[in-house]
């Protein structure tokens, strides 16, 4: 029997649950659970997507609200199994919803490279304001890229948040790392 995306375990595609806090601890506001079947979230919850495999939060557009990057390292792109994707969910005064969320993969225009089966793009994500402009950038890793060599992508931000325009990619050789299987980008220390 196929599991529903509304089951507590996240169902076939995975899920992210946000529990809100307050100055005095946990808020009485109900938690929010988001899947790829949530309204306005790109994609569809499918078995083995691993939506939520990696998660990081930060203000990507300078509006004062946390936005959440969600890796789905098992996301299939057409016939390319486990090519992977990253979805950025926008926070607002109403909290986190699927509204205005964006999804990125190696098949997104402006993103260097091309999606291939088993790249596992989005296996790691990190949202950080690396240039101190008040808008956090997105860093996405694909440790299985190029048969385990691995790569990392840096996505820029603007007033509308994360954009593929101007994004860059680099592997272990770019930073003096080892040749061959390195699983570069497998984990970010954040």
C-alpha positions in Angstrom: 0.0 0.0 0.0 1.4 3.4 -1.0 1.8 5.8 2.0 0.2 9.2 2.0 2.3 12.3 2.2 0.1 13.3 5.2 1.4 10.5 7.4 3.6 11.4 10.3 6.8 9.9 8.7 6.5 12.3 5.8 5.1 9.7 3.4 6.7 8.9 0.2 8.6 12.2 -0.4 9.6 13.5 3.1 8.5 16.6 5.0 9.7 19.5 7.0 8.0 20.5 10.2 8.4 24.0 11.7 7.8 24.5 15.4 7.6 28.1 16.3 9.3 29.7 19.2 8.9 32.9 21.3 11.0 35.0 23.6 9.9 32.7 26.5 10.4 29.4 24.7 8.1 27.3 22.5 5.1 29.1 21.1 1.5 28.0 21.4 1.2 28.5 17.7 0.6 25.2 16.0 3.5 23.6 14.1 3.5 23.8 10.3 4.3 20.7 8.2 5.4 21.2 4.6 5.8 18.6 1.8 6.1 18.8 -1.9 2.3 18.4 -2.0 1.8 21.6 0.0 0.1 24.3 -2.0 2.6 26.4 -4.1 5.6 24.2 -3.3 7.2 23.1 -6.6 7.2 19.4 -7.4 5.2 16.5 -6.0 5.8 14.2 -3.0 7.1 11.0 -4.5 8.6 7.9 -2.9 12.3 8.4 -2.1 12.5 12.2 -2.9 14.1 12.7 0.6 12.5 16.2 0.9 14.0 17.5 4.1 17.2 15.4 4.0 19.1 18.7 4.6 17.7 21.9 6.0 19.1 25.4 6.7 17.4 28.7 7.5 18.2 32.4 7.0 16.9 35.7 5.7 17.6 35.5 1.9 16.0 38.8 0.9 16.5 41.1 3.8 12.8 41.2 4.9 13.5 40.2 8.5 12.0 36.7 8.2 13.7 33.3 8.0 13.5 31.4 4.8 14.2 27.7 4.7 16.3 25.8 2.2 15.2 22.2 1.9 17.3 19.6 0.1 15.6 16.7 -1.7 18.6 14.7 -2.7 16.5 11.8 -4.1 14.4 14.0 -6.3 14.1 12.5 -9.8 14.3 14.9 -12.7 12.5 13.2 -15.6 14.2 9.8 -15.9 17.3 10.9 -13.9 16.8 9.2 -10.6 18.2 10.9 -7.5 19.4 13.9 -9.5 18.3 16.1 -6.6 16.9 19.6 -6.0 16.7 22.3 -3.4 13.5 24.2 -2.5 13.6 27.6 -0.8 10.5 28.2 1.3 9.8 31.9 2.1 9.0 33.0 5.6 6.7 35.9 6.3 4.6 37.5 9.0 2.2 34.6 8.6 5.0 32.1 9.1 6.3 29.5 6.7 4.1 28.4 3.8 4.6 27.2 0.2 3.8 30.7 -1.1 6.5 32.1 -3.4 8.8 29.1 -2.9 11.4 28.4 -5.5 13.1 25.2 -6.5 16.6 24.8 -8.0 18.4 21.9 -9.7 21.3 21.5 -12.1 18.7 21.7 -14.8 17.6 25.2 -13.7 18.6 27.9 -16.2 21.7 29.7 -14.9 22.9 26.8 -12.7 26.3 25.4 -13.8 26.4 21.8 -14.9 23.7 19.4 -15.9 21.6 17.1 -13.7 22.5 13.4 -14.0 21.2 10.4 -12.3 22.5 9.8 -8.8 24.2 13.3 -8.4 22.1 13.8 -5.2 22.2 17.6 -5.6 20.8 19.1 -2.3 22.3 16.4 -0.1 23.6 19.3 1.9 22.4 22.9 2.1 23.6 26.0 4.0 22.0 29.4 4.1 24.6 32.0 5.2 25.3 35.7 4.6 28.8 35.3 3.3 29.2 38.9 2.1 27.5 40.7 5.0 24.9 42.4 2.8 21.9 41.4 5.0 20.7 38.7 2.6 21.8 35.1 3.1 23.1 33.2 0.1 22.4 29.5 -0.6 25.2 26.9 -0.7 24.2 23.5 -2.0 26.2 20.3 -2.2 26.1 17.2 -4.3 28.6 14.8 -2.8 27.8 12.1 -5.4 28.4 14.5 -8.4 30.8 13.0 -11.0 30.7 9.5 -9.4 31.6 10.6 -5.9 34.0 13.5 -6.6 31.4 15.9 -5.4 30.7 19.6 -6.0 29.3 22.7 -4.3 27.2 25.5 -5.7 26.9 29.1 -4.5 23.6 30.9 -5.3 23.5 34.7 -5.1 20.6 36.7 -3.6 18.8 39.8 -4.5 15.7 41.7 -3.2 13.5 38.7 -4.3 15.7 36.2 -2.5 17.8 33.3 -4.0 18.5 33.4 -7.7 20.2 31.0 -10.2 21.6 34.1 -12.0 25.3 34.4 -11.3 25.5 31.1 -9.4 28.9 29.3 -9.5 30.1 25.7 -8.9 33.3 24.2 -7.8 34.8 20.9 -6.9 37.7 19.7 -4.7 40.3 20.5 -7.3 39.2 24.1 -7.3 40.3 24.5 -3.6 43.4 22.3 -3.6 41.5 19.2 -2.5 42.2 15.6 -3.4 41.6 14.1 -6.9 39.2 11.2 -7.4 36.4 10.2 -5.0 36.2 12.9 -2.3 32.5 13.3 -1.7 33.2 17.0 -1.7 30.1 19.0 -0.4 28.8 16.1 1.6 28.5 18.2 4.8 28.8 21.8 5.7 30.0 22.9 9.2 27.4 25.5 10.0 
